[in-house]
Amino acid sequence: MANWQEQQQEFKIQKGIRDAEDSLVIAIEARLQQEKTYGDLQKSQYRNLMHVADTTSSIAVIKNFLRYQLGREDKWGKGENSLAEKIIEDIDKTLKLKAQEIINKSESNEAEKLKKVWLELTRRYLGYGSRYLTYLNEVKKNRNQSSE
């Protein structure tokens, strides 16, 4: 019986993650549209962030990497209004709250499941950001070429 219940909880969790995708895309696109919060962020810098997110099971490691990047160069912006800090804010507030909602709806209160859902939402959020940044950089490149 417990196995069936666990399967149902997992199904609800996966459905909750899929249902959250639109809000994740909207949130990261809104951050990246605020070009004044960051410098000339290129795909390679963002790819490094994605690599960290994909190879860790720790939200703290992802946030640490963002702050490291913030301290080393201006591509992620400067200070508390930087893109890096805004992404960290989304991870700590929006994504964690969404993960908690998903866990509550699945009727599972395990802290370990919350951590896994939060990490999955974070990875997806950042992944959608990578795609959107590629688009924004191409738009910027085309804009610069047409003004020459």
Secondary structure as GFF3:
##gff-version 3
##sequence-region A 1 148
A	DSSP	alpha_helix	2	33	.	.	.	ID=ss1
A	DSSP	three_ten_helix	35	37	.	.	.	ID=ss2
A	DSSP	alpha_helix	43	55	.	.	.	ID=ss3
A	DSSP	alpha_helix	59	72	.	.	.	ID=ss4
A	DSSP	three_ten_helix	74	76	.	.	.	ID=ss5
A	DSSP	three_ten_helix	79	81	.	.	.	ID=ss6
A	DSSP	alpha_helix	83	90	.	.	.	ID=ss7
A	DSSP	pi_helix	91	95	.	.	.	ID=ss8
A	DSSP	alpha_helix	96	105	.	.	.	ID=ss9
A	DSSP	alpha_helix	111	146	.	.	.	ID=ss10
###
